Amino acid sequence: MSYEIPYKIYLEEKEMPDSWYNVRADMKNKPAPILNPATLKPITVEELTPIFCEELAKQELDDTTPYIKIPQEIRDFYRMYRPAPLVRAYCLEKKLGTPAHIYYKFEGNNTSGSHKLNSAIAQAYYAKKQGLKGVTTETGAGQWGTALSMACSYFDLDCQVYMVKVSYEQKPFRREVMRTYGAQVTPSPSMTTEIGKKINAEFPGTTGSLGCAISEAVEAATKQEGYRYVLGSVLSQVLLHQSIIGLETKAALDKYGIKADTIIGCAGGGSNLGGLISPFAGEILRGEADYDIIAVEPASCPSLTRGRYAYDFCDTGKVCPLAKMYTLGSGFIPSANHAGGLRYHGMSSIVSQLYDDGILTARTAEQTEVFKAAQEFARVEGILPAPESSHAIKVAIDEALKCKETGEAKNIVFGLTGTGYFDMVAYGKFNDGEMSDYIPTDEELEASFAKLPKVD
Ligand SMILES: *Cc1c(COP(=O)(O)O)cnc(C)c1O
């Protein structure tokens, strides 16, 4: 094997992008505006600022500025773990016997274990710059809460995390990482907020959900002076920050004259996928290039492939703005899939619009086949992947095997969003052959769609 392309394609620090890229600027069909839940009118910066930091509220509503400078303080933090390597998966290619060239962008190279730190540090920076005391948030699987705890401790901000109760109990180590970084972690639903009390009274013994934890965190932010709420996915500002993934990937490929054919990402709320594909989608939108972009979601939570494109609430308590997105309905509770970071009922409005316009396609994967792909990948490439990331691995392997049949030497790029060290209970289930797959029925989905808000 000749290694004309190095195993790890590192960019130098000085080659790290100095601006984020806002793909909305190049979209002819902009994502539909987010709506004020009280008036159902497009929300303004002024209406957002009681909940969100001012600069972040502006970024949320900015769909015209293509490049936004990354402040120096954020770049300084990024330099501790970025640029992230783009890795040529030589060993996986050999194992599969494929003529395809497989590359993955590895975002697990920091303590939070995922790409979420890219946006956490930006959001903490803007909160600090505004002179706030702290921020509140929710976390499901725990990756976002961990990333935000790290970011807040760096900028000396208070960090209050509402952690979905089932994860709080099942993932004590995640909780302790957050507490080590100084965050206050509360199991949700709690008895410290009105919405938490209400949900506990209505559903005694409930183990919580992401939508419910969001409502609690928003309430906590609005009730405490000097606090704002931050969110780790779905929002357009988060995709903007995550564009660093795609910009670095493109810079690394360009450095070696490689043109990607297929780009694959897992999709929960759409932030890593949106970040990875943004610069490539921008080229498609400007008519400069063509790519086959594939979003991969769990068969148990199929918002793009089986959802409705409609306005919906982002949380159970219906306090957040409404967004037009591919959604399963805000009341949809996905089955206990082990890829916790992909268990969200909706999808980023940017990714939703790009999908609706045919810029990307979507597929589902069932969790047993996802873990099989994870195991295959871990055994040859060394990295133990997060279950979420393994959805992308599964489809990358499928595509590489197709190339084996056709003899095409395609360049396949996928996002390896994180590591799975906190997911060993799930790996244990897989290793013991006790993992099951659940796919919601059409009837279940219809029942959920019937409760979508009537907006149009
Ligand atoms: C949160 C998470 C995801 C999914 O979130 P997106 O916003 O869809 O990117 C994927 N992988 C990992 C490792 C995560 O922590």
The ligand as an SDF file (V2000), in Angstrom:
LIG
                    3D

 15 15  0  0  0  0  0  0  0  0999 V2000
  -25.1480   15.1040   20.3050 C   0  0  0  0  0  0  0  0  0  0  0  0
  -24.3860   14.1850   19.4490 C   0  0  0  0  0  0  0  0  0  0  0  0
  -24.7970   13.8960   18.1380 C   0  0  0  0  0  0  0  0  0  0  0  0
  -26.0770   14.3840   17.5200 C   0  0  0  0  0  0  0  0  0  0  0  0
  -26.3170   15.7420   17.5800 O   0  0  0  0  0  0  0  0  0  0  0  0
  -26.4140   16.6450   16.2650 P   0  0  0  0  0  0  0  0  0  0  0  0
  -26.8500   17.9560   16.7520 O   0  0  0  0  0  0  0  0  0  0  0  0
  -27.3920   15.9960   15.3580 O   0  0  0  0  0  0  0  0  0  0  0  0
  -25.0650   16.6790   15.6920 O   0  0  0  0  0  0  0  0  0  0  0  0
  -23.9970   13.0660   17.3670 C   0  0  0  0  0  0  0  0  0  0  0  0
  -22.8730   12.5300   17.8590 N   0  0  0  0  0  0  0  0  0  0  0  0
  -22.4500   12.7850   19.1160 C   0  0  0  0  0  0  0  0  0  0  0  0
  -21.1990   12.1370   19.5980 C   0  0  0  0  0  0  0  0  0  0  0  0
  -23.1870   13.6180   19.9500 C   0  0  0  0  0  0  0  0  0  0  0  0
  -22.7630   13.8690   21.1850 O   0  0  0  0  0  0  0  0  0  0  0  0
  1  2  1  0
  2  3  1  0
  2 14  2  0
  3  4  1  0
  3 10  2  0
  4  5  1  0
  5  6  1  0
  6  7  2  0
  6  8  1  0
  6  9  1  0
 10 11  1  0
 11 12  2  0
 12 13  1  0
 12 14  1  0
 14 15  1  0
M  END
$$$$
